Structures are given as C-alpha cells and as structure tokens.
Amino acid sequence: MAKKKLSKGFEDLFIQNETDLSFLDTYGETNTEQISGLPESSNDIQFSDELFLHIKKLFKSENLKFKSNQKTLKVENFMTVTNVSGTIKIDINSNLKPLPLVPSDLKAPGFVSSKLSEDNQFCSVVIASWGINSKQLISRMIEFYKLNY
C-alpha cells in the first residue's frame, strides 16, 4: 500500500498562516509572563539580588521616597521589601485605608506564602518567580501609596 502524501507541508501552512494572520502582530508580544533580563525562578540568591535591585530601580523611576540598605527597601511604614535567604518578601501595611486587593491578587502565579488581613489593611507575599503579576502588584501598591499618603 502506497503511503499517502500530505497535500501541504509545514512550510506551506506556516507561510499561509503568516500571511493570513499578520494582523495579530499589531497586538504586540504575547509572552507577558516573562520580563526580559530576569530569571524565571527565585530558587537561588542571585535571582533575589537581581530582583531586589530591579524593585529598587522601579521605586526610583516612580520618584518614590524610600530608605534602603543591602537587604531592605522601606517606604515609610507602608511597604517593606526584604531580601533574606534568597527570597524576596513584601510586607504592606496601610493604616489609612484598606488596600485595593482581594485574596486572589496574592494567589496569582509567582507568589507564595501570601496573606491578606480580613480588614484588608495588611498583606504579605513572597515572590517565587518574577512576572507580570509581581510587577503589577508592586506598581499598584506604589500608585495606592502615592494617592493616599
């Protein structure tokens, strides 16, 4: 019995789809979970050091007033970022208003050991992997701080 040959090869399909779906390029890149320049896993101290510096740069780019040393970033009594034992932990304490968070915000991919108080005035989260969720959480908390403090 003769082997049946496919009418179109992979290259033909690829070329057809590339021309038929070229409008998708206008939406930009689809990989938003990986932020370039940072490793995906925080299982080593090198990652936490890089992430700590990245968060510090984010604070500076937002013109945020903060105190820092080699292992801690502190925004008044509102936010503390610590780099201890190869992990990045963020503690946020809002004594003026409830934080604009729901429990699922802290259970997003990339977060571990997250806690949100019942009154929504305190949260704590450890970043296990850097991605869009981590950056969005930090950016949202910076925005909340700037609007309310």
C-alpha positions as CSV (number, residue, x, y, z in Angstrom):
1,M,0.0,0.0,0.0
2,A,1.4,3.4,-1.0
3,K,1.9,5.9,1.7
4,K,-0.5,8.9,1.3
5,K,1.3,12.2,1.0
6,L,0.0,15.3,2.7
7,S,-1.2,17.9,0.3
8,K,0.5,20.7,2.2
9,G,3.7,20.7,4.1
10,F,4.6,22.5,7.3
11,E,6.3,25.3,5.4
12,D,3.2,25.9,3.2
13,L,1.0,26.1,6.2
14,F,3.4,28.4,8.0
15,I,3.6,30.7,5.1
16,Q,-0.2,30.7,4.6
17,N,-0.9,31.4,8.3
18,E,1.8,34.1,8.5
19,T,0.1,36.0,5.6
20,D,-3.4,35.3,6.8
21,L,-2.8,36.2,10.4
22,S,-0.3,39.1,10.0
23,F,-2.8,41.5,11.7
24,L,-2.0,39.7,15.0
25,D,1.4,41.5,15.0
26,T,-0.3,44.8,15.8
27,Y,-1.2,43.4,19.3
28,G,2.4,43.1,20.3
29,E,4.2,40.3,22.0
30,T,2.1,37.6,23.6
31,N,4.6,36.5,26.3
32,T,3.8,38.8,29.2
33,E,4.8,36.4,32.0
34,Q,8.5,36.7,31.4
35,I,10.1,40.0,32.0
36,S,13.3,40.2,30.0
37,G,16.6,40.3,31.8
38,L,15.4,38.4,34.9
39,P,15.5,34.7,35.5
40,E,12.2,32.9,36.0
41,S,12.9,31.1,39.2
42,S,13.9,32.6,42.6
43,N,15.4,29.4,43.9
44,D,18.9,31.0,44.1
45,I,20.3,34.0,45.8
46,Q,21.4,35.5,42.6
47,F,17.8,35.9,41.4
48,S,16.8,37.6,44.6
49,D,19.7,40.0,44.4
50,E,18.7,40.9,40.8
51,L,15.0,41.2,41.7
52,F,15.8,43.4,44.7
53,L,17.8,45.8,42.5
54,H,15.0,45.8,39.9
55,I,12.4,46.7,42.6
56,K,14.8,49.5,43.8
57,K,15.0,50.8,40.3
58,L,11.3,50.7,40.0
59,F,10.9,52.7,43.2
60,K,13.4,55.3,41.8
61,S,11.7,55.5,38.5
62,E,8.4,56.3,40.3
63,N,10.2,59.0,42.3
64,L,9.2,57.2,45.5
65,K,10.9,58.3,48.7
66,F,12.4,55.2,50.4
67,K,15.2,54.1,52.7
68,S,17.4,51.2,51.7
69,N,20.3,49.1,52.7
70,Q,21.7,45.9,51.2
71,K,18.7,43.8,52.2
72,T,15.8,46.1,52.8
73,L,13.8,48.7,51.0
74,K,11.4,50.7,53.2
75,V,8.7,53.2,52.1
76,E,7.8,54.8,55.5
77,N,5.7,52.4,57.5
78,F,3.7,51.4,54.4
79,M,5.9,48.9,52.4
80,T,8.9,46.9,53.3
81,V,10.8,44.7,50.7
82,T,13.3,42.3,52.2
83,N,15.9,40.1,50.5
84,V,16.7,37.4,53.0
85,S,18.0,33.8,52.4
86,G,17.4,34.1,48.7
87,T,13.8,35.2,48.8
88,I,12.0,38.5,48.3
89,K,9.3,39.2,50.8
90,I,7.0,42.2,50.6
91,D,5.0,43.5,53.6
92,I,2.4,46.2,53.1
93,N,0.7,47.9,56.0
94,S,-2.0,50.5,55.3
95,N,-3.2,52.3,58.4
96,L,-5.3,54.9,56.5
97,K,-7.5,52.8,54.1
98,P,-8.0,49.2,53.1
99,L,-5.6,48.0,50.4
100,P,-7.2,47.7,46.9
101,L,-6.6,43.9,46.9
102,V,-8.6,40.7,47.0
103,P,-7.2,37.3,48.1
104,S,-6.8,36.1,44.5
105,D,-4.4,39.0,43.8
106,L,-1.9,37.4,46.1
107,K,-2.5,33.9,44.8
108,A,-1.5,34.7,41.3
109,P,1.3,32.8,39.6
110,G,4.7,33.7,41.0
111,F,3.5,34.3,44.6
112,V,3.9,32.0,47.6
113,S,3.2,32.4,51.3
114,S,0.7,35.2,50.7
115,K,-1.5,36.7,53.4
116,L,-4.2,39.4,53.4
117,S,-5.8,40.5,56.6
118,E,-9.5,40.4,57.0
119,D,-9.7,44.2,57.1
120,N,-7.5,44.5,54.0
121,Q,-5.1,46.8,55.8
122,F,-2.1,44.4,55.8
123,C,-0.7,41.9,53.2
124,S,2.5,39.9,52.9
125,V,3.7,38.0,49.9
126,V,6.9,36.1,48.9
127,I,7.8,36.4,45.2
128,A,8.7,32.9,43.9
129,S,9.1,34.0,40.2
130,W,9.2,37.3,38.5
131,G,6.5,38.1,36.0
132,I,3.7,40.5,35.1
133,N,1.8,39.7,38.3
134,S,4.7,40.7,40.5
135,K,5.3,43.9,38.7
136,Q,1.6,44.8,38.7
137,L,1.3,44.2,42.4
138,I,4.2,46.4,43.2
139,S,3.1,49.1,40.7
140,R,-0.5,49.1,42.1
141,M,0.8,49.4,45.7
142,I,3.1,52.3,44.7
143,E,0.1,54.0,43.0
144,F,-2.1,53.4,46.1
145,Y,0.6,54.9,48.3
146,K,1.0,58.0,46.1
147,L,-2.7,58.6,46.1
148,N,-3.3,58.2,49.8
149,Y,-0.1,59.1,51.7
